[in-house]
């Protein structure tokens, strides 16, 4: 299956949380390098959480479908 046409959208609440986090990080006394590293690590973490959540949801959906058939 080709999922390349799918796009993950964000809720208003999620976007607000991201904005709040961004403003907080900007207020920290970090060097540019430290800021870049922190933001990169947070992005990597978020991507892993989303990937894991997708895989878990897909696995649960497949299992539920098997039980119904």
Buried (B, 14 or more C-beta within 10 A) or exposed (E): EEEEEEEEEEEEEEEEEEEEEEEEBEEEEBEEEEEEEEBEEBEEEEEEEEEEEEEEEEEEEEEEEEEEE
